[in-house]
Amino acid sequence: MNKIKIYTNESVDVAIAEGLVRRGVEAFSARYTGNLGLTDGEQLSFAKKEKSSLFTHDTDFLRIAAQWIEEGKTHHGVIYCHQTAYGIGDCIRNLKILATVLTSEE
Protein backbone atom coordinates (compact mmCIF):
# COMPACT_ATOMS: atom_id res chain seq x y z
CA MET A 1 0.00 0.00 0.00
CA ASN A 2 1.31 3.39 -0.99
CA LYS A 3 1.47 6.34 1.37
CA ILE A 4 -0.49 9.38 0.27
CA LYS A 5 1.15 12.14 -1.71
CA ILE A 6 0.07 15.70 -0.98
CA TYR A 7 -0.40 18.39 -3.61
CA THR A 8 -1.01 21.93 -2.35
CA ASN A 9 -2.93 24.36 -4.52
CA GLU A 10 -2.04 28.01 -4.86
CA SER A 11 -4.10 29.08 -1.82
CA VAL A 12 -1.59 27.26 0.40
CA ASP A 13 1.78 28.73 1.40
CA VAL A 14 4.54 26.82 -0.42
CA ALA A 15 6.34 26.50 2.91
CA ILE A 16 3.86 23.76 3.82
CA ALA A 17 4.80 21.54 0.87
CA GLU A 18 8.48 22.32 1.45
CA GLY A 19 8.19 21.45 5.15
CA LEU A 20 6.50 18.17 4.32
CA VAL A 21 9.26 17.24 1.88
CA ARG A 22 11.89 17.99 4.55
CA ARG A 23 10.03 15.57 6.82
CA GLY A 24 10.01 12.76 4.28
CA VAL A 25 6.50 13.22 2.88
CA GLU A 26 6.04 13.17 -0.88
CA ALA A 27 4.55 16.62 -1.41
CA PHE A 28 4.58 19.34 -4.05
CA SER A 29 2.90 22.66 -4.68
CA ALA A 30 1.07 24.33 -7.55
CA ARG A 31 3.95 26.80 -7.75
CA TYR A 32 6.55 24.01 -7.97
CA THR A 33 4.65 22.25 -10.76
CA GLY A 34 3.94 25.43 -12.73
CA ASN A 35 0.20 25.16 -12.10
CA LEU A 36 -0.46 28.67 -10.81
CA GLY A 37 -3.58 30.07 -12.43
CA LEU A 38 -5.28 26.76 -13.19
CA THR A 39 -8.98 26.53 -12.40
CA ASP A 40 -10.02 24.60 -9.32
CA GLY A 41 -11.26 21.75 -11.51
CA GLU A 42 -7.93 21.66 -13.34
CA GLN A 43 -6.08 21.62 -10.00
CA LEU A 44 -8.13 18.63 -8.83
CA SER A 45 -7.61 16.89 -12.18
CA PHE A 46 -3.86 17.41 -11.86
CA ALA A 47 -3.88 15.98 -8.32
CA LYS A 48 -5.85 12.97 -9.58
CA LYS A 49 -3.38 12.41 -12.42
CA GLU A 50 -0.53 12.49 -9.90
CA LYS A 51 -2.43 10.17 -7.53
CA SER A 52 -2.22 12.85 -4.83
CA SER A 53 -4.55 14.22 -2.21
CA LEU A 54 -5.11 17.94 -2.65
CA PHE A 55 -4.55 20.17 0.39
CA THR A 56 -6.29 23.53 0.23
CA HIS A 57 -7.67 26.49 2.17
CA ASP A 58 -10.34 27.00 -0.53
CA THR A 59 -13.85 25.71 0.31
CA ASP A 60 -14.76 25.50 -3.39
CA PHE A 61 -12.77 22.26 -3.58
CA LEU A 62 -15.15 20.59 -1.13
CA ARG A 63 -18.06 21.34 -3.46
CA ILE A 64 -16.14 20.26 -6.56
CA ALA A 65 -14.98 17.01 -4.94
CA ALA A 66 -18.55 16.18 -3.86
CA GLN A 67 -19.82 16.97 -7.36
CA TRP A 68 -17.19 14.67 -8.87
CA ILE A 69 -18.33 11.83 -6.61
CA GLU A 70 -21.98 12.41 -7.59
CA GLU A 71 -20.93 12.25 -11.26
CA GLY A 72 -19.06 8.99 -10.68
CA LYS A 73 -15.62 10.59 -11.07
CA THR A 74 -12.85 9.63 -8.70
CA HIS A 75 -10.05 11.58 -7.06
CA HIS A 76 -7.54 10.93 -4.29
CA GLY A 77 -9.15 13.14 -1.69
CA VAL A 78 -9.31 16.77 -0.65
CA ILE A 79 -7.87 17.86 2.67
CA TYR A 80 -9.33 21.21 3.73
CA CYS A 81 -8.21 23.53 6.50
CA HIS A 82 -9.44 27.07 7.04
CA GLN A 83 -6.54 29.45 6.40
CA THR A 84 -6.62 30.94 9.90
CA ALA A 85 -7.33 27.72 11.81
CA TYR A 86 -3.71 26.57 11.96
CA GLY A 87 -0.31 28.06 11.34
CA ILE A 88 2.18 26.67 8.85
CA GLY A 89 3.92 24.47 11.43
CA ASP A 90 0.63 22.98 12.65
CA CYS A 91 -0.45 22.24 9.07
CA ILE A 92 2.84 20.50 8.39
CA ARG A 93 2.58 18.41 11.58
CA ASN A 94 -1.05 17.42 10.94
CA LEU A 95 -0.46 16.59 7.28
CA LYS A 96 2.60 14.53 8.23
CA ILE A 97 0.40 12.50 10.57
CA LEU A 98 -2.14 11.90 7.79
CA ALA A 99 0.61 10.92 5.37
CA THR A 100 2.01 8.52 7.95
CA VAL A 101 -1.21 6.72 8.86
CA LEU A 102 -3.23 6.77 5.61
CA THR A 103 -2.62 4.97 2.36
CA SER A 104 -3.55 6.26 -1.06
CA GLU A 105 -6.28 3.64 -1.22
CA GLU A 106 -7.93 5.07 1.89
Residue pairs with C-beta under 8 A, 6 or more apart in sequence:
1 103
1 104
1 105
2 51
2 103
2 104
2 105
3 25
3 26
3 99
3 100
3 102
3 103
3 104
4 52
4 53
4 76
4 77
4 98
4 99
4 102
4 103
4 104
4 106
5 26
5 27
5 28
5 50
5 51
5 52
5 53
5 76
5 104
6 17
6 20
6 25
6 26
6 27
6 28
6 52
6 53
6 54
6 55
6 79
6 95
6 99
7 27
7 28
7 29
7 30
7 33
7 43
7 46
7 47
7 50
7 52
7 53
7 54
7 55
8 14
8 16
8 17
8 27
8 28
8 29
8 30
8 54
8 55
8 56
9 30
9 35
9 40
9 43
9 54
9 55
9 56
9 58
9 61
10 29
10 30
10 31
10 35
10 36
10 37
10 43
11 56
11 57
11 58
11 83
12 29
12 55
12 56
12 57
12 91
13 88
14 29
14 31
14 32
15 88
16 27
16 29
16 55
16 88
16 91
16 92
16 95
17 27
17 28
17 29
17 32
18 29
19 88
19 89
19 92
20 27
20 92
20 95
20 96
20 99
21 27
21 28
23 92
23 96
25 95
25 96
25 99
26 99
27 95
27 99
28 50
28 52
30 36
30 38
30 43
33 46
35 42
35 43
35 46
38 46
40 58
40 60
40 61
40 64
41 64
43 54
43 61
44 54
44 61
44 64
44 65
44 68
44 75
44 78
47 53
47 54
47 75
47 76
48 74
48 75
48 76
51 76
51 104
52 76
53 76
53 77
53 78
53 79
53 98
53 104
54 61
54 75
54 76
54 77
54 78
54 79
55 78
55 79
55 80
55 81
55 91
55 95
56 78
56 79
56 80
56 81
57 80
57 81
57 82
57 83
58 80
59 80
61 78
61 80
62 78
62 80
65 75
65 77
65 78
68 74
68 75
76 104
79 95
79 98
81 91
81 94
86 94
